[in-house]
Amino acid sequence: MWTPILTAIGGELSELIDKPQPSRGESVDEDTPITKGTRVWVPRLRAEAEVLSVQGDGQLRVAAGSLKLTLARSEIRLVHPEA
């Protein structure tokens, strides 16, 4: 009988069974300007998200569809709109 393997998105086992994803977007540092409405790539979700707010401690509140979460700048990549 076949037993499915369940892993959490971004969990420690996901890197063993997931195919490597090509890098998307540009890395972000403390000097990168990010404002409300900026589009970002969230590698652990493998999805684009929109910045809802930049919090006082530098963390970002983002929405990927109906999912809203708070992330550090190190957890996102900047997406540039197509020219």
Biotite code that builds the C-alpha atoms (Angstrom):
import biotite.structure as struc

atoms = struc.array([
    struc.Atom([0.000, 0.000, 0.000], chain_id="A", res_id=1, res_name="MET", atom_name="CA", element="C"),
    struc.Atom([1.248, 3.460, -0.882], chain_id="A", res_id=2, res_name="TRP", atom_name="CA", element="C"),
    struc.Atom([1.661, 5.913, 2.005], chain_id="A", res_id=3, res_name="THR", atom_name="CA", element="C"),
    struc.Atom([1.841, 9.636, 1.167], chain_id="A", res_id=4, res_name="PRO", atom_name="CA", element="C"),
    struc.Atom([4.596, 11.746, 2.687], chain_id="A", res_id=5, res_name="ILE", atom_name="CA", element="C"),
    struc.Atom([3.327, 14.966, 4.225], chain_id="A", res_id=6, res_name="LEU", atom_name="CA", element="C"),
    struc.Atom([5.608, 17.930, 4.777], chain_id="A", res_id=7, res_name="THR", atom_name="CA", element="C"),
    struc.Atom([5.008, 21.498, 5.806], chain_id="A", res_id=8, res_name="ALA", atom_name="CA", element="C"),
    struc.Atom([5.742, 24.197, 3.255], chain_id="A", res_id=9, res_name="ILE", atom_name="CA", element="C"),
    struc.Atom([9.313, 25.253, 3.928], chain_id="A", res_id=10, res_name="GLY", atom_name="CA", element="C"),
    struc.Atom([9.738, 22.469, 6.503], chain_id="A", res_id=11, res_name="GLY", atom_name="CA", element="C"),
    struc.Atom([12.999, 20.614, 6.979], chain_id="A", res_id=12, res_name="GLU", atom_name="CA", element="C"),
    struc.Atom([11.857, 17.603, 4.898], chain_id="A", res_id=13, res_name="LEU", atom_name="CA", element="C"),
    struc.Atom([10.591, 19.650, 1.970], chain_id="A", res_id=14, res_name="SER", atom_name="CA", element="C"),
    struc.Atom([14.137, 20.314, 0.732], chain_id="A", res_id=15, res_name="GLU", atom_name="CA", element="C"),
    struc.Atom([14.715, 16.553, 0.450], chain_id="A", res_id=16, res_name="LEU", atom_name="CA", element="C"),
    struc.Atom([11.707, 15.850, -1.761], chain_id="A", res_id=17, res_name="ILE", atom_name="CA", element="C"),
    struc.Atom([11.171, 19.102, -3.645], chain_id="A", res_id=18, res_name="ASP", atom_name="CA", element="C"),
    struc.Atom([12.998, 19.921, -6.830], chain_id="A", res_id=19, res_name="LYS", atom_name="CA", element="C"),
    struc.Atom([15.264, 22.948, -6.518], chain_id="A", res_id=20, res_name="PRO", atom_name="CA", element="C"),
    struc.Atom([13.511, 26.088, -7.710], chain_id="A", res_id=21, res_name="GLN", atom_name="CA", element="C"),
    struc.Atom([15.323, 28.626, -9.852], chain_id="A", res_id=22, res_name="PRO", atom_name="CA", element="C"),
    struc.Atom([16.086, 31.833, -8.025], chain_id="A", res_id=23, res_name="SER", atom_name="CA", element="C"),
    struc.Atom([13.505, 34.538, -8.662], chain_id="A", res_id=24, res_name="ARG", atom_name="CA", element="C"),
    struc.Atom([13.791, 38.226, -8.062], chain_id="A", res_id=25, res_name="GLY", atom_name="CA", element="C"),
    struc.Atom([16.534, 40.277, -6.495], chain_id="A", res_id=26, res_name="GLU", atom_name="CA", element="C"),
    struc.Atom([17.872, 39.885, -2.968], chain_id="A", res_id=27, res_name="SER", atom_name="CA", element="C"),
    struc.Atom([16.851, 42.528, -0.450], chain_id="A", res_id=28, res_name="VAL", atom_name="CA", element="C"),
    struc.Atom([18.958, 44.279, 2.179], chain_id="A", res_id=29, res_name="ASP", atom_name="CA", element="C"),
    struc.Atom([18.271, 46.962, 4.785], chain_id="A", res_id=30, res_name="GLU", atom_name="CA", element="C"),
    struc.Atom([18.802, 49.758, 2.219], chain_id="A", res_id=31, res_name="ASP", atom_name="CA", element="C"),
    struc.Atom([16.407, 48.358, -0.387], chain_id="A", res_id=32, res_name="THR", atom_name="CA", element="C"),
    struc.Atom([13.339, 50.625, -0.547], chain_id="A", res_id=33, res_name="PRO", atom_name="CA", element="C"),
    struc.Atom([10.191, 48.601, 0.105], chain_id="A", res_id=34, res_name="ILE", atom_name="CA", element="C"),
    struc.Atom([6.810, 50.259, 0.500], chain_id="A", res_id=35, res_name="THR", atom_name="CA", element="C"),
    struc.Atom([3.175, 49.247, 0.678], chain_id="A", res_id=36, res_name="LYS", atom_name="CA", element="C"),
    struc.Atom([2.176, 47.653, -2.625], chain_id="A", res_id=37, res_name="GLY", atom_name="CA", element="C"),
    struc.Atom([5.646, 46.348, -3.543], chain_id="A", res_id=38, res_name="THR", atom_name="CA", element="C"),
    struc.Atom([5.525, 42.899, -5.182], chain_id="A", res_id=39, res_name="ARG", atom_name="CA", element="C"),
    struc.Atom([7.890, 40.354, -3.625], chain_id="A", res_id=40, res_name="VAL", atom_name="CA", element="C"),
    struc.Atom([8.729, 36.674, -4.109], chain_id="A", res_id=41, res_name="TRP", atom_name="CA", element="C"),
    struc.Atom([8.489, 34.450, -1.014], chain_id="A", res_id=42, res_name="VAL", atom_name="CA", element="C"),
    struc.Atom([10.700, 31.401, -1.726], chain_id="A", res_id=43, res_name="PRO", atom_name="CA", element="C"),
    struc.Atom([9.331, 29.223, 1.082], chain_id="A", res_id=44, res_name="ARG", atom_name="CA", element="C"),
    struc.Atom([5.800, 29.671, -0.271], chain_id="A", res_id=45, res_name="LEU", atom_name="CA", element="C"),
    struc.Atom([6.959, 29.580, -3.888], chain_id="A", res_id=46, res_name="ARG", atom_name="CA", element="C"),
    struc.Atom([4.613, 32.485, -4.532], chain_id="A", res_id=47, res_name="ALA", atom_name="CA", element="C"),
    struc.Atom([4.466, 36.198, -5.153], chain_id="A", res_id=48, res_name="GLU", atom_name="CA", element="C"),
    struc.Atom([3.056, 38.405, -2.429], chain_id="A", res_id=49, res_name="ALA", atom_name="CA", element="C"),
    struc.Atom([2.170, 42.053, -1.963], chain_id="A", res_id=50, res_name="GLU", atom_name="CA", element="C"),
    struc.Atom([3.611, 44.114, 0.884], chain_id="A", res_id=51, res_name="VAL", atom_name="CA", element="C"),
    struc.Atom([0.771, 45.366, 3.086], chain_id="A", res_id=52, res_name="LEU", atom_name="CA", element="C"),
    struc.Atom([2.954, 47.326, 5.507], chain_id="A", res_id=53, res_name="SER", atom_name="CA", element="C"),
    struc.Atom([6.508, 47.844, 6.706], chain_id="A", res_id=54, res_name="VAL", atom_name="CA", element="C"),
    struc.Atom([6.601, 47.501, 10.481], chain_id="A", res_id=55, res_name="GLN", atom_name="CA", element="C"),
    struc.Atom([8.749, 49.600, 12.809], chain_id="A", res_id=56, res_name="GLY", atom_name="CA", element="C"),
    struc.Atom([11.202, 46.754, 13.421], chain_id="A", res_id=57, res_name="ASP", atom_name="CA", element="C"),
    struc.Atom([11.776, 46.396, 9.670], chain_id="A", res_id=58, res_name="GLY", atom_name="CA", element="C"),
    struc.Atom([9.643, 43.291, 9.253], chain_id="A", res_id=59, res_name="GLN", atom_name="CA", element="C"),
    struc.Atom([7.140, 43.168, 6.416], chain_id="A", res_id=60, res_name="LEU", atom_name="CA", element="C"),
    struc.Atom([3.464, 42.251, 6.553], chain_id="A", res_id=61, res_name="ARG", atom_name="CA", element="C"),
    struc.Atom([2.640, 40.587, 3.223], chain_id="A", res_id=62, res_name="VAL", atom_name="CA", element="C"),
    struc.Atom([-0.340, 38.936, 1.542], chain_id="A", res_id=63, res_name="ALA", atom_name="CA", element="C"),
    struc.Atom([-0.046, 35.976, -0.811], chain_id="A", res_id=64, res_name="ALA", atom_name="CA", element="C"),
    struc.Atom([-3.631, 35.523, -1.935], chain_id="A", res_id=65, res_name="GLY", atom_name="CA", element="C"),
    struc.Atom([-5.723, 35.265, 1.228], chain_id="A", res_id=66, res_name="SER", atom_name="CA", element="C"),
    struc.Atom([-2.695, 34.213, 3.319], chain_id="A", res_id=67, res_name="LEU", atom_name="CA", element="C"),
    struc.Atom([-1.191, 37.052, 5.359], chain_id="A", res_id=68, res_name="LYS", atom_name="CA", element="C"),
    struc.Atom([2.081, 36.728, 7.226], chain_id="A", res_id=69, res_name="LEU", atom_name="CA", element="C"),
    struc.Atom([4.936, 38.717, 8.734], chain_id="A", res_id=70, res_name="THR", atom_name="CA", element="C"),
    struc.Atom([8.397, 38.152, 7.263], chain_id="A", res_id=71, res_name="LEU", atom_name="CA", element="C"),
    struc.Atom([11.928, 39.435, 7.690], chain_id="A", res_id=72, res_name="ALA", atom_name="CA", element="C"),
    struc.Atom([13.548, 41.116, 4.698], chain_id="A", res_id=73, res_name="ARG", atom_name="CA", element="C"),
    struc.Atom([15.897, 38.127, 4.437], chain_id="A", res_id=74, res_name="SER", atom_name="CA", element="C"),
    struc.Atom([12.887, 35.888, 3.660], chain_id="A", res_id=75, res_name="GLU", atom_name="CA", element="C"),
    struc.Atom([11.809, 37.703, 0.501], chain_id="A", res_id=76, res_name="ILE", atom_name="CA", element="C"),
    struc.Atom([13.129, 38.691, -2.910], chain_id="A", res_id=77, res_name="ARG", atom_name="CA", element="C"),
    struc.Atom([12.142, 41.818, -4.838], chain_id="A", res_id=78, res_name="LEU", atom_name="CA", element="C"),
    struc.Atom([10.088, 41.205, -8.000], chain_id="A", res_id=79, res_name="VAL", atom_name="CA", element="C"),
    struc.Atom([10.443, 43.667, -10.831], chain_id="A", res_id=80, res_name="HIS", atom_name="CA", element="C"),
    struc.Atom([7.438, 44.188, -13.120], chain_id="A", res_id=81, res_name="PRO", atom_name="CA", element="C"),
    struc.Atom([7.870, 43.095, -16.704], chain_id="A", res_id=82, res_name="GLU", atom_name="CA", element="C"),
    struc.Atom([8.978, 45.950, -18.958], chain_id="A", res_id=83, res_name="ALA", atom_name="CA", element="C"),
])
